[in-house]
Amino acid sequence: MEKQTNKIRNSYKQMGKAIADYGMLADGDKVLIGVSGGVDSLVLLKLFQMRQARIPIKFDMIACFIDTNFIKIKKRELAGYVKSCNVE
């Protein structure tokens, strides 16, 4: 569990560095996040949510469901999770 926490913490820091170094976000931006229901896309959604709470840049997030057809996804549960994250 601690190994996963360290990976998330490292990804969070790298994300912050990239946003700052390359000016990737500006006030009023809308970020479209592709969500397939897999771990990678859900972690990305969570990282953006964590960044949104900590940085002075105000941006909106919109989740877009990506149907991969090779992973069985409970779409209603995924939609409920995204909604519980306060993401459109």
C-alpha positions as CSV (number, residue, x, y, z in Angstrom):
1,M,0.0,0.0,0.0
2,E,2.8,2.4,0.8
3,K,4.4,1.7,-2.5
4,Q,1.2,2.8,-4.3
5,T,1.0,5.9,-2.1
6,N,4.6,6.8,-3.1
7,K,3.7,6.3,-6.8
8,I,0.7,8.6,-6.5
9,R,2.7,11.2,-4.5
10,N,5.4,11.1,-7.2
11,S,2.9,11.4,-10.0
12,Y,1.2,14.3,-8.2
13,K,4.6,16.2,-7.9
14,Q,5.5,15.5,-11.5
15,M,2.1,16.7,-12.6
16,G,2.6,20.0,-10.7
17,K,6.0,20.5,-12.1
18,A,4.7,19.9,-15.7
19,I,1.8,22.3,-15.2
20,A,4.2,25.0,-13.9
21,D,7.1,24.4,-16.3
22,Y,5.0,24.3,-19.4
23,G,2.2,26.7,-18.4
24,M,-0.3,23.9,-19.1
25,L,-3.2,25.4,-17.2
26,A,-4.6,28.9,-17.1
27,D,-7.6,30.5,-15.3
28,G,-10.9,29.6,-17.0
29,D,-9.5,26.5,-18.8
30,K,-11.7,23.4,-19.2
31,V,-9.9,20.1,-19.0
32,L,-11.4,17.0,-20.7
33,I,-10.4,13.8,-18.9
34,G,-11.0,10.5,-20.7
35,V,-12.3,8.0,-18.2
36,S,-12.5,4.3,-19.2
37,G,-13.0,2.9,-15.7
38,G,-9.5,1.6,-15.6
39,V,-7.0,2.4,-12.8
40,D,-5.0,4.8,-15.0
41,S,-7.9,7.1,-15.9
42,L,-9.3,7.1,-12.4
43,V,-6.0,8.0,-11.0
44,L,-5.6,10.8,-13.5
45,L,-9.1,12.1,-12.5
46,K,-8.1,12.0,-8.9
47,L,-4.8,13.8,-9.5
48,F,-6.5,16.6,-11.4
49,Q,-9.0,16.8,-8.5
50,M,-6.2,17.1,-6.0
51,R,-4.4,19.7,-8.1
52,Q,-7.6,21.7,-8.5
53,A,-7.9,22.0,-4.7
54,R,-4.3,23.1,-4.2
55,I,-3.3,25.5,-7.0
56,P,-4.4,29.1,-7.5
57,I,-5.5,28.5,-11.1
58,K,-9.3,28.1,-11.5
59,F,-10.2,25.5,-14.1
60,D,-13.1,23.1,-14.8
61,M,-13.0,19.4,-15.4
62,I,-15.2,17.4,-17.7
63,A,-15.1,13.6,-17.8
64,C,-15.7,11.8,-21.0
65,F,-16.4,8.1,-20.9
66,I,-14.2,6.1,-23.3
67,D,-15.7,2.7,-24.1
68,T,-12.9,0.3,-24.8
69,N,-15.0,-2.8,-25.6
70,F,-12.3,-5.0,-24.1
71,I,-13.0,-4.2,-20.4
72,K,-16.3,-4.9,-18.8
73,I,-17.3,-1.7,-17.1
74,K,-20.4,-1.0,-15.0
75,K,-21.2,2.4,-16.7
76,R,-23.8,3.5,-14.2
77,E,-21.4,2.9,-11.3
78,L,-18.6,4.8,-13.1
79,A,-21.0,7.7,-13.9
80,G,-22.0,7.7,-10.2
81,Y,-18.3,7.8,-9.1
82,V,-17.5,10.7,-11.5
83,K,-20.5,12.6,-10.2
84,S,-19.4,12.0,-6.6
85,C,-16.1,13.6,-7.5
86,N,-18.1,16.7,-8.6
87,V,-16.9,16.4,-12.2
88,E,-19.3,17.1,-15.0
